[in-house]
Amino acid sequence: MAFIREGFWRGYGFTDLATANRDLQTWLTLKAERIHGTTGERVSVRFQREQPLLGPLPLVPFDTATRLYRKVHKDCTIYVAGNRYVVPHRLVGQQVVVRCKDRQLRVLADDQCVVTYQMPDGTGQLIQDPRFYTALRQDHSLTARKYGRGRRHKGRAHTTISPTLGDYAITVEARSLATYDTVVEGGV
């Protein structure tokens, strides 16, 4: 596109569309007869040789959306362009593909679209879908793993177990200060 824009349209003035189309076709014919700087061949000859090898264009248009990769945080969000977007809790810790185009954000996991959001104006916003929170509350296996039933928690002992000593009793050897003076002076 830049080839035509910079080579033909820049500086070209026209009065009607038919004249512009005719002039453009003449210009393209002239350009096809030039010797290409890289291949050293006439452009029209090279094209005729390569044309049988060219296949048809795909029926589905190419997806030109920006592709980003994001890790899902433990609060079920991803960060894109200064905003946080809520995704399903089953994706926590995984990397997802984010496609952005025309202010629309699509989150894909395993090549499946998980959610589509409209991108807001500004930053610092939390964009969410309430159905993800409902699914999180209904996941009983996650709740059992997270809060565990009957688990013993490790912690500090509340008391020492000794029939003769009091709670937290520690026996410390008593020495005179002269012992420390001899250590400092070099003698033991």
N, CA, C and O of each residue as an XYZ file, in Angstrom:
752
protein
N       0.822     -1.192      0.000
C       0.000      0.000      0.000
C       0.871      1.262      0.000
O       0.554      2.239     -0.679
N       1.975      1.235      0.769
C       2.853      2.405      0.819
C       3.495      2.646     -0.545
O       3.773      3.791     -0.903
N       3.733      1.575     -1.310
C       4.331      1.693     -2.644
C       3.452      2.576     -3.540
O       3.960      3.479     -4.205
N       2.162      2.327     -3.562
C       1.236      3.117     -4.386
C       1.031      4.499     -3.779
O       1.015      5.499     -4.497
N       0.874      4.558     -2.456
C       0.629      5.846     -1.805
C       1.800      6.807     -2.025
O       1.609      7.962     -2.407
N       3.014      6.308     -1.776
C       4.181      7.182     -1.890
C       4.619      7.389     -3.336
O       5.101      8.467     -3.685
N       4.458      6.373     -4.181
C       4.931      6.489     -5.555
C       3.946      7.143     -6.518
O       4.354      7.800     -7.475
N       2.656      6.965     -6.266
C       1.669      7.496     -7.212
C       0.846      8.639     -6.621
O       0.788      9.722     -7.203
N       0.211      8.409     -5.471
C      -0.748      9.384     -4.956
C      -0.096     10.660     -4.443
O      -0.672     11.739     -4.586
N       1.086     10.564     -3.851
C       1.702     11.770     -3.307
C       2.003     12.743     -4.444
O       2.747     12.428     -5.372
N       1.420     13.909     -4.350
C       1.623     14.940     -5.372
C       0.708     14.819     -6.577
O       0.773     15.663     -7.471
N      -0.145     13.798     -6.638
C      -1.036     13.610     -7.785
C      -2.339     14.341     -7.532
O      -2.931     14.226     -6.458
N      -2.780     15.090     -8.523
C      -4.066     15.776     -8.439
C      -4.977     15.270     -9.542
O      -4.534     15.120    -10.681
N      -6.240     15.003     -9.233
C      -7.150     14.487    -10.252
C      -8.498     15.184    -10.147
O      -8.870     15.740     -9.113
N      -9.211     15.126    -11.266
C     -10.512     15.791    -11.326
C     -11.671     14.813    -11.187
O     -12.731     15.176    -10.677
N     -11.476     13.556    -11.643
C     -12.556     12.576    -11.506
C     -11.962     11.189    -11.305
O     -10.776     10.969    -11.552
N     -12.787     10.268    -10.858
C     -12.345      8.926    -10.520
C     -11.896      8.129    -11.741
O     -10.927      7.374    -11.655
N     -12.565      8.278    -12.851
C     -12.211      7.535    -14.068
C     -10.801      7.916    -14.526
O     -10.022      7.044    -14.910
N     -10.473      9.183    -14.489
C      -9.136      9.642    -14.881
C      -8.087      9.106    -13.913
O      -7.016      8.672    -14.334
N      -8.390      9.135    -12.628
C      -7.449      8.641    -11.621
C      -7.195      7.154    -11.811
O      -6.048      6.714    -11.729
N      -8.237      6.372    -12.064
C      -8.067      4.928    -12.285
C      -7.230      4.651    -13.531
O      -6.377      3.764    -13.522
N      -7.471      5.412    -14.607
C      -6.714      5.235    -15.842
C      -5.238      5.575    -15.620
O      -4.356      4.835    -16.058
N      -4.968      6.699    -14.936
C      -3.594      7.108    -14.655
C      -2.885      6.105    -13.740
O      -1.699      5.831    -13.924
N      -3.600      5.562    -12.764
C      -3.016      4.578    -11.863
C      -2.654      3.308    -12.622
O      -1.589      2.733    -12.396
N      -3.536      2.862    -13.526
C      -3.248      1.654    -14.313
C      -2.031      1.863    -15.214
O      -1.217      0.951    -15.365
N      -1.893      3.032    -15.808
C      -0.728      3.351    -16.637
C       0.550      3.334    -15.781
O       1.574      2.792    -16.197
N       0.483      3.916    -14.616
C       1.635      3.958    -13.712
C       2.031      2.541    -13.282
O       3.219      2.223    -13.253
N       1.045      1.675    -12.943
C       1.341      0.298    -12.543
C       1.983     -0.495    -13.676
O       2.874     -1.309    -13.434
N       1.534     -0.263    -14.924
C       2.129     -0.940    -16.084
C       3.593     -0.527    -16.242
O       4.456     -1.366    -16.500
N       3.865      0.764    -16.086
C       5.254      1.240    -16.154
C       6.112      0.606    -15.059
O       7.247      0.203    -15.314
N       5.574      0.517    -13.846
C       6.322     -0.055    -12.722
C       6.564     -1.553    -12.921
O       7.581     -2.077    -12.467
N       5.636     -2.250    -13.599
C       5.803     -3.690    -13.837
C       6.906     -3.969    -14.851
O       7.434     -5.081    -14.889
N       7.269     -2.976    -15.679
C       8.305     -3.175    -16.688
C       9.697     -2.781    -16.198
O      10.676     -2.957    -16.922
N       9.796     -2.257    -14.994
C      11.107     -1.850    -14.480
C      11.897     -3.068    -14.027
O      11.332     -4.143    -13.831
N      13.182     -2.902    -13.865
C      14.067     -3.952    -13.365
C      14.089     -3.824    -11.838
O      14.462     -2.780    -11.302
N      13.690     -4.890    -11.148
C      13.623     -4.880     -9.683
C      15.029     -4.864     -9.104
O      15.908     -5.585     -9.575
N      15.240     -4.042     -8.083
C      16.569     -3.869     -7.500
C      17.098     -5.100     -6.800
O      18.307     -5.330     -6.815
N      16.244     -5.904     -6.187
C      16.701     -7.078     -5.443
C      16.887     -8.285     -6.346
O      17.916     -8.959     -6.281
N      15.888     -8.567     -7.198
C      15.950     -9.779     -8.024
C      16.734     -9.564     -9.312
O      17.235    -10.526     -9.895
N      16.850     -8.308     -9.769
C      17.544     -8.025    -11.023
C      16.746     -8.461    -12.244
O      17.298     -8.561    -13.339
N      15.451     -8.723    -12.069
C      14.591     -9.151    -13.174
C      13.495     -8.132    -13.398
O      13.172     -7.328    -12.523
N      12.933     -8.186    -14.593
C      11.770     -7.354    -14.888
C      10.604     -7.879    -14.034
O      10.389     -9.090    -13.972
N       9.857     -6.992    -13.383
C       8.790     -7.369    -12.455
C       7.717     -8.188    -13.159
O       7.252     -9.180    -12.597
N       7.308     -7.815    -14.361
C       6.247     -8.534    -15.074
C       6.683     -9.959    -15.433
O       5.866    -10.878    -15.373
N       7.945    -10.160    -15.803
C       8.444    -11.487    -16.143
C       8.474    -12.369    -14.902
O       8.064    -13.528    -14.948
N       8.958    -11.819    -13.795
C       9.018    -12.579    -12.538
C       7.612    -12.968    -12.091
O       7.397    -14.089    -11.630
N       6.655    -12.053    -12.224
C       5.279    -12.347    -11.814
C       4.681    -13.467    -12.671
O       4.019    -14.356    -12.135
N       4.899    -13.442    -13.981
C       4.366    -14.497    -14.855
C       4.945    -15.865    -14.478
O       4.247    -16.876    -14.553
N       6.215    -15.896    -14.074
C       6.832    -17.151    -13.681
C       6.286    -17.656    -12.343
O       6.153    -18.866    -12.160
N       5.971    -16.768    -11.411
C       5.509    -17.167    -10.080
C       3.999    -17.340     -9.988
O       3.522    -17.987     -9.056
N       3.238    -16.788    -10.913
C       1.775    -16.809    -10.834
C       1.191    -18.218    -10.714
O       0.261    -18.397     -9.927
N       1.680    -19.241    -11.451
C       1.102    -20.584    -11.283
C       1.313    -21.171     -9.882
O       0.577    -22.068     -9.471
N       2.294    -20.680     -9.163
C       2.583    -21.192     -7.818
C       1.753    -20.515     -6.735
O       1.712    -20.987     -5.599
N       1.098    -19.425     -7.075
C       0.301    -18.695     -6.091
C      -1.045    -19.380     -5.905
O      -1.720    -19.714     -6.879
N      -1.436    -19.590     -4.642
C      -2.730    -20.210     -4.349
C      -3.807    -19.152     -4.163
O      -3.515    -17.957     -4.133
N      -5.057    -19.596     -4.038
C      -6.145    -18.643     -3.805
C      -6.049    -18.051     -2.397
O      -5.468    -18.656     -1.496
N      -6.613    -16.891     -2.228
C      -6.652    -16.267     -0.913
C      -7.598    -17.057     -0.014
O      -8.575    -17.626     -0.502
N      -7.329    -17.101      1.281
C      -8.217    -17.848      2.181
C      -9.603    -17.207      2.234
O      -9.745    -15.995      2.076
N     -10.617    -18.034      2.457
C     -11.991    -17.535      2.537
C     -12.233    -16.765      3.834
O     -13.037    -15.834      3.875
N     -11.531    -17.165      4.887
C     -11.677    -16.496      6.182
C     -10.652    -15.369      6.259
O      -9.467    -15.600      6.018
N     -11.083    -14.162      6.587
C     -10.112    -13.064      6.683
C      -9.111    -13.303      7.816
O      -9.443    -13.900      8.840
N      -7.906    -12.834      7.615
C      -6.833    -12.983      8.603
C      -7.143    -12.148      9.835
O      -7.560    -10.995      9.728
N      -6.936    -12.737     11.003
C      -7.199    -12.039     12.266
C      -6.035    -11.100     12.569
O      -4.929    -11.546     12.873
N      -6.293     -9.811     12.483
C      -5.247     -8.811     12.706
C      -5.257     -8.254     14.120
O      -4.622     -7.233     14.387
N      -5.968     -8.910     15.025
C      -6.027     -8.437     16.409
C      -4.653     -8.573     17.073
O      -3.886     -9.484     16.762
N      -4.366     -7.663     17.978
C      -3.136     -7.721     18.751
C      -3.181     -8.957     19.640
O      -4.191     -9.222     20.291
N      -2.095     -9.707     19.668
C      -2.034    -10.938     20.473
C      -1.118    -10.695     21.664
O       0.039    -10.307     21.502
N      -1.648    -10.927     22.863
C      -0.886    -10.781     24.098
C      -0.958    -12.082     24.881
O      -1.909    -12.850     24.734
N       0.040    -12.328     25.706
C       0.046    -13.501     26.575
C       0.061    -12.999     28.008
O       0.906    -12.186     28.382
N      -0.879    -13.489     28.807
C      -0.987    -13.049     30.195
C      -1.146    -14.246     31.124
O      -1.771    -15.243     30.763
N      -0.575    -14.141     32.324
C      -0.748    -15.171     33.345
C      -1.922    -14.751     34.225
O      -2.039    -13.585     34.604
N      -2.787    -15.706     34.546
C      -3.956    -15.417     35.384
C      -3.497    -15.414     36.837
O      -2.947    -16.400     37.328
N      -3.729    -14.291     37.520
C      -3.318    -14.140     38.911
C      -4.274    -14.877     39.835
O      -5.359    -15.290     39.425
N      -3.855    -15.039     41.099
C      -4.669    -15.819     42.027
C      -5.988    -15.128     42.391
O      -6.867    -15.755     42.981
N      -6.132    -13.857     42.050
C      -7.425    -13.198     42.254
C      -8.309    -13.299     41.003
O      -9.273    -12.548     40.853
N      -7.967    -14.238     40.108
C      -8.741    -14.543     38.882
C      -8.738    -13.390     37.885
O      -9.699    -13.236     37.131
N      -7.695    -12.584     37.862
C      -7.643    -11.449     36.942
C      -6.403    -11.521     36.060
O      -5.407    -12.170     36.380
N      -6.514    -10.819     34.933
C      -5.372    -10.566     34.067
C      -5.271     -9.057     33.911
O      -6.271     -8.351     34.043
N      -4.090     -8.565     33.636
C      -3.857     -7.136     33.462
C      -3.584     -6.840     31.989
O      -2.688     -7.424     31.381
N      -4.371     -5.923     31.426
C      -4.187     -5.514     30.032
C      -4.431     -4.014     29.960
O      -5.480     -3.529     30.383
N      -3.469     -3.290     29.429
C      -3.581     -1.840     29.191
C      -4.036     -1.077     30.430
O      -4.861     -0.169     30.332
N      -3.506     -1.438     31.588
C      -3.797     -0.699     32.809
C      -5.100     -1.060     33.481
O      -5.465     -0.427     34.472
N      -5.815     -2.045     32.986
C      -7.072     -2.481     33.591
C      -6.978     -3.955     33.953
O      -6.166     -4.695     33.397
N      -7.829     -4.377     34.904
C      -7.881     -5.781     35.297
C      -9.184     -6.377     34.770
O     -10.245     -5.756     34.832
N      -9.073     -7.605     34.248
C     -10.224     -8.315     33.693
C     -10.364     -9.648     34.418
O      -9.390    -10.389     34.550
N     -11.577     -9.958     34.889
C     -11.827    -11.199     35.612
C     -12.057    -12.330     34.607
O     -12.785    -12.175     33.626
N     -11.414    -13.478     34.881
C     -11.545    -14.677     34.053
C     -11.942    -15.838     34.965
O     -11.901    -15.683     36.185
N     -12.323    -16.989     34.420
C     -12.727    -18.120     35.268
C     -11.619    -18.573     36.218
O     -10.438    -18.541     35.872
N     -12.016    -18.992     37.414
C     -11.057    -19.382     38.447
C     -10.259    -20.621     38.065
O      -9.160    -20.813     38.584
N     -10.767    -21.458     37.187
C     -10.044    -22.663     36.784
C      -8.769    -22.333     36.011
O      -7.928    -23.210     35.812
N      -8.611    -21.070     35.569
C      -7.440    -20.670     34.799
C      -6.329    -20.051     35.653
O      -5.293    -19.653     35.121
N      -6.534    -19.968     36.968
C      -5.532    -19.357     37.846
C      -4.205    -20.080     37.686
O      -4.140    -21.308     37.732
N      -3.152    -19.301     37.498
C      -1.811    -19.842     37.336
C      -1.456    -20.201     35.906
O      -0.288    -20.453     35.609
N      -2.430    -20.230     35.017
C      -2.172    -20.593     33.624
C      -1.914    -19.344     32.786
O      -2.255    -18.227     33.176
N      -1.310    -19.562     31.640
C      -1.102    -18.477     30.681
C      -2.227    -18.536     29.650
O      -2.536    -19.599     29.112
N      -2.835    -17.376     29.383
C      -3.913    -17.296     28.406
C      -3.492    -16.354     27.282
O      -2.582    -15.540     27.442
N      -4.168    -16.477     26.144
C      -3.931    -15.595     25.006
C      -5.017    -14.528     25.021
O      -6.198    -14.838     25.173
N      -4.618    -13.284     24.864
C      -5.559    -12.171     24.833
C      -5.486    -11.542     23.448
O      -4.402    -11.193     22.981
N      -6.629    -11.397     22.792
C      -6.695    -10.775     21.461
C      -7.479     -9.474     21.599
O      -8.597     -9.467     22.113
N      -6.880     -8.363     21.132
C      -7.499     -7.038     21.239
C      -7.651     -6.428     19.856
O      -6.689     -6.349     19.092
N      -8.876     -5.994     19.537
C      -9.123     -5.321     18.275
C     -10.422     -4.539     18.386
O     -11.410     -5.038     18.923
N     -10.417     -3.317     17.879
C     -11.608     -2.463     17.857
C     -12.243     -2.342     19.242
O     -13.458     -2.475     19.387
N     -11.418     -2.090     20.256
C     -11.876     -1.895     21.644
C     -12.577     -3.126     22.211
O     -13.348     -3.024     23.165
N     -12.310     -4.274     21.629
C     -12.871     -5.531     22.114
C     -11.721     -6.435     22.547
O     -10.728     -6.568     21.832
N     -11.855     -7.054     23.717
C     -10.825     -7.911     24.275
C     -11.393     -9.328     24.412
O     -12.418     -9.540     25.059
N     -10.709    -10.288     23.791
C     -11.117    -11.694     23.884
C     -10.038    -12.466     24.625
O      -8.850    -12.303     24.349
N     -10.453    -13.310     25.567
C      -9.526    -14.151     26.320
C      -9.700    -15.576     25.819
O     -10.810    -16.109     25.817
N      -8.587    -16.202     25.389
C      -8.625    -17.562     24.862
C      -7.768    -18.482     25.719
O      -6.646    -18.139     26.091
N      -8.313    -19.656     26.026
C      -7.574    -20.696     26.742
C      -7.758    -21.983     25.957
O      -8.888    -22.369     25.659
N      -6.681    -22.641     25.624
C      -6.720    -23.867     24.817
C      -7.471    -23.636     23.504
O      -8.278    -24.468     23.091
N      -7.203    -22.512     22.858
C      -7.800    -22.139     21.576
C      -9.322    -21.985     21.629
O      -9.977    -22.015     20.588
N      -9.887    -21.821     22.815
C     -11.326    -21.590     22.968
C     -11.531    -20.216     23.592
O     -10.845    -19.851     24.547
N     -12.476    -19.457     23.050
C     -12.781    -18.134     23.611
C     -13.513    -18.321     24.935
O     -14.588    -18.919     24.983
N     -12.921    -17.802     26.010
C     -13.479    -17.951     27.347
C     -14.418    -16.802     27.672
O     -15.490    -17.015     28.239
N     -14.025    -15.594     27.319
C     -14.837    -14.421     27.616
C     -14.459    -13.300     26.660
O     -13.323    -13.226     26.189
N     -15.421    -12.428     26.378
C     -15.196    -11.242     25.556
C     -15.643    -10.029     26.357
O     -16.742    -10.023     26.913
N     -14.808     -9.012     26.420
C     -15.112     -7.771     27.137
C     -14.952     -6.591     26.192
O     -14.170     -6.652     25.243
N     -15.686     -5.524     26.448
C     -15.456     -4.242     25.797
C     -14.396     -3.523     26.612
O     -14.513     -3.439     27.834
N     -13.371     -3.007     25.965
C     -12.301     -2.305     26.671
C     -12.793     -0.914     27.054
O     -13.305     -0.187     26.204
N     -12.644     -0.532     28.324
C     -13.142      0.772     28.773
C     -12.178      1.894     28.414
O     -11.017      1.652     28.081
N     -12.668      3.109     28.485
C     -11.805      4.275     28.359
C     -11.114      4.465     29.705
O     -11.732      4.273     30.752
N      -9.873      4.830     29.685
C      -9.141      5.062     30.922
C      -8.507      3.794     31.463
O      -8.585      2.724     30.860
N      -7.872      3.949     32.627
C      -7.161      2.828     33.250
C      -7.572      2.704     34.707
O      -8.305      3.539     35.237
N      -7.082      1.638     35.346
C      -7.345      1.425     36.765
C      -8.709      0.832     37.056
O      -9.179      0.918     38.191
N      -9.353      0.241     36.083
C     -10.699     -0.290     36.280
C     -10.672     -1.812     36.388
O      -9.784     -2.470     35.845
N     -11.651     -2.356     37.091
C     -11.849     -3.796     37.194
C     -13.077     -4.136     36.359
O     -14.184     -3.692     36.664
N     -12.883     -4.916     35.317
C     -13.975     -5.304     34.437
C     -14.285     -6.759     34.754
O     -13.394     -7.607     34.708
N     -15.540     -7.056     35.075
C     -15.870     -8.377     35.565
C     -17.179     -8.905     34.996
O     -18.029     -8.157     34.513
N     -17.302    -10.212     35.071
C     -18.506    -10.911     34.645
C     -19.005    -11.675     35.873
O     -18.295    -12.550     36.369
N     -20.207    -11.370     36.378
C     -20.687    -11.994     37.623
C     -20.767    -13.521     37.562
O     -20.699    -14.173     38.604
N     -20.906    -14.098     36.388
C     -21.030    -15.557     36.298
C     -19.755    -16.258     36.757
O     -19.813    -17.410     37.186
N     -18.599    -15.588     36.675
C     -17.364    -16.207     37.134
C     -17.329    -16.311     38.653
O     -16.801    -17.285     39.190
N     -17.885    -15.319     39.359
C     -17.936    -15.375     40.813
C     -18.923    -16.443     41.276
O     -18.683    -17.121     42.275
N     -20.027    -16.593     40.555
C     -21.001    -17.636     40.872
C     -20.360    -19.013     40.736
O     -20.538    -19.869     41.603
N     -19.617    -19.230     39.657
C     -18.937    -20.511     39.448
C     -17.897    -20.768     40.537
O     -17.726    -21.905     40.974
N     -17.210    -19.727     40.972
C     -16.210    -19.872     42.030
C     -16.866    -20.304     43.338
O     -16.348    -21.187     44.022
N     -18.001    -19.692     43.698
C     -18.705    -20.053     44.931
C     -19.252    -21.476     44.878
O     -19.359    -22.136     45.912
N     -19.594    -21.948     43.696
C     -20.185    -23.276     43.565
C     -19.147    -24.389     43.436
O     -19.515    -25.563     43.399
N     -17.882    -24.052     43.369
C     -16.826    -25.059     43.245
C     -16.476    -25.581     44.636
O     -15.594    -25.044     45.307
N     -17.179    -26.637     45.063
C     -17.001    -27.171     46.412
C     -15.653    -27.876     46.572
O     -15.092    -27.878     47.668
N     -15.125    -28.468     45.510
C     -13.832    -29.139     45.627
C     -12.724    -28.112     45.897
O     -11.785    -28.392     46.642
N     -12.836    -26.933     45.294
C     -11.853    -25.886     45.552
C     -11.945    -25.419     47.002
O     -10.925    -25.218     47.662
N     -13.156    -25.250     47.486
C     -13.354    -24.807     48.864
C     -12.767    -25.825     49.837
O     -12.118    -25.450     50.813
N     -12.995    -27.112     49.575
C     -12.452    -28.152     50.458
C     -10.927    -28.146     50.432
O     -10.292    -28.319     51.472
N     -10.331    -27.948     49.248
C      -8.868    -27.893     49.157
C      -8.322    -26.668     49.863
O      -7.284    -26.724     50.523
N      -9.028    -25.567     49.718
C      -8.518    -24.320     50.269
C      -8.642    -24.274     51.788
O      -7.703    -23.887     52.484
N      -9.794    -24.668     52.291
C     -10.029    -24.525     53.721
C      -9.896    -25.842     54.465
O      -9.851    -25.848     55.695
N      -9.834    -26.946     53.757
C      -9.618    -28.273     54.342
C     -10.418    -28.546     55.590
O     -10.526    -27.687     56.465
N     -10.966    -29.709     55.680
C     -11.751    -30.061     56.870
C     -10.909    -30.990     57.725
O     -10.354    -31.969     57.226
N     -10.812    -30.687     59.008
C     -10.102    -31.560     59.934
C      -8.592    -31.466     59.829
O      -7.887    -32.311     60.380
N      -8.083    -30.471     59.145
C      -6.636    -30.312     59.044
C      -6.097    -29.770     60.357
O      -6.701    -28.899     60.982
N      -4.956    -30.298     60.762
C      -4.308    -29.757     61.952
C      -3.359    -28.665     61.509
O      -2.584    -28.844     60.570
N      -3.422    -27.568     62.167
C      -2.545    -26.450     61.829
C      -1.306    -26.496     62.709
O      -1.399    -26.717     63.917
N      -0.170    -26.289     62.108
C       1.057    -26.215     62.874
C       1.095    -24.869     63.568
O       0.622    -23.862     63.041
N       1.657    -24.870     64.736
C       1.766    -23.613     65.467
C       2.730    -23.764     66.625
O       3.369    -24.805     66.782
N       2.830    -22.745     67.415
C       3.726    -22.786     68.569
C       3.048    -23.512     69.714
O       1.826    -23.493     69.853
N       3.862    -24.145     70.520
C       3.327    -24.817     71.704
C       2.865    -23.765     72.698
O       3.478    -22.709     72.848
N       1.767    -24.082     73.374
C       1.260    -23.125     74.350
C       1.973    -23.266     75.698
O       2.139    -22.286     76.425
N       2.388    -24.478     76.019
C       3.108    -24.707     77.271
C       4.149    -25.778     77.049
O       4.078    -26.545     76.088
N       5.131    -25.825     77.957
C       6.110    -26.912     77.912
C       5.548    -28.077     78.699
O       4.695    -27.911     79.571
N       6.040    -29.248     78.375
C       5.560    -30.439     79.080
C       6.675    -30.885     80.009
O       7.605    -31.572     79.588
N       6.583    -30.497     81.259
C       7.583    -30.866     82.252
C       6.914    -30.915     83.617
O       6.226    -29.971     84.005
N       7.105    -31.987     84.334
C       6.465    -32.055     85.651
C       7.146    -31.169     86.694
O       6.522    -30.822     87.697
N       8.415    -30.793     86.480
C       9.138    -30.027     87.507
C       9.331    -28.566     87.148
O       9.484    -27.731     88.040
N       9.328    -28.229     85.835
C       9.583    -26.850     85.436
C       8.273    -26.152     85.098
O       7.288    -26.807     84.756
N       8.257    -24.848     85.190
C       7.062    -24.081     84.866
C       6.911    -23.935     83.359
O       7.696    -24.481     82.583
N       5.879    -23.182     82.958
C       5.633    -22.942     81.528
C       6.821    -22.212     80.910
O       7.321    -21.232     81.464
N       7.259    -22.698     79.767
C       8.365    -22.123     79.026
C       9.622    -21.971     79.859
O      10.352    -20.995     79.685
N       9.891    -22.883     80.740
C      11.079    -22.792     81.583
C      12.301    -23.157     80.762
O      12.309    -24.172     80.065
N      13.331    -22.330     80.846
C      14.578    -22.576     80.148
C      15.691    -22.531     81.187
O      15.774    -21.586     81.972
N      16.531    -23.535     81.192
C      17.636    -23.587     82.141
C      18.835    -22.906     81.509
O      19.265    -23.271     80.415
N      19.379    -21.897     82.219
C      20.531    -21.151     81.730
C      21.648    -21.298     82.762
O      21.419    -21.149     83.963
N      22.860    -21.593     82.283
C      23.997    -21.736     83.183
C      24.428    -20.356     83.671
O      24.556    -19.422     82.879
N      24.647    -20.237     84.960
C      25.074    -18.975     85.558
C      26.594    -18.972     85.670
O      27.170    -19.925     86.196
N      27.261    -17.914     85.184
C      28.721    -17.774     85.242
C      29.063    -16.411     85.799
O      28.263    -15.476     85.756
N      30.268    -16.323     86.321
C      30.710    -15.021     86.807
C      31.209    -14.206     85.618
O      31.569    -14.780     84.589
N      31.235    -12.909     85.736
C      31.689    -12.031     84.668
C      33.177    -12.183     84.411
O      33.642    -11.856     83.319
N      33.935    -12.668     85.381
C      35.377    -12.865     85.214
C      35.646    -13.898     84.122
O      36.672    -13.821     83.446
N      34.754    -14.851     83.940
C      34.916    -15.859     82.886
C      34.926    -15.184     81.518
O      35.710    -15.562     80.648
N      34.092    -14.223     81.328
C      34.016    -13.527     80.032
C      35.244    -12.630     79.818
O      35.698    -12.463     78.686
N      35.773    -12.063     80.889
C      36.979    -11.236     80.767
C      38.160    -12.059     80.281
O      38.941    -11.582     79.457
N      38.312    -13.307     80.781
C      39.412    -14.145     80.351
C      39.261    -14.562     78.887
O      40.260    -14.723     78.187
N      38.028    -14.739     78.419
C      37.800    -15.081     77.008
C      38.205    -13.916     76.128
O      38.804    -14.114     75.071
N      37.882    -12.693     76.558
C      38.204    -11.503     75.749
C      39.704    -11.275     75.721
O      40.228    -10.843     74.694
N      40.405    -11.542     76.790
C      41.854    -11.317     76.847
C      42.626    -12.403     76.111
O      43.835    -12.259     75.929
N      41.998    -13.456     75.691
C      42.681    -14.467     74.900
C      42.917    -15.768     75.615
O      43.348    -16.728     74.976
N      42.670    -15.859     76.858
C      42.862    -17.102     77.587
C      41.533    -17.786     77.842
O      40.504    -17.139     78.034
N      41.578    -19.079     77.839
C      40.338    -19.819     78.100
C      40.537    -20.707     79.287
O      39.618    -21.422     79.684
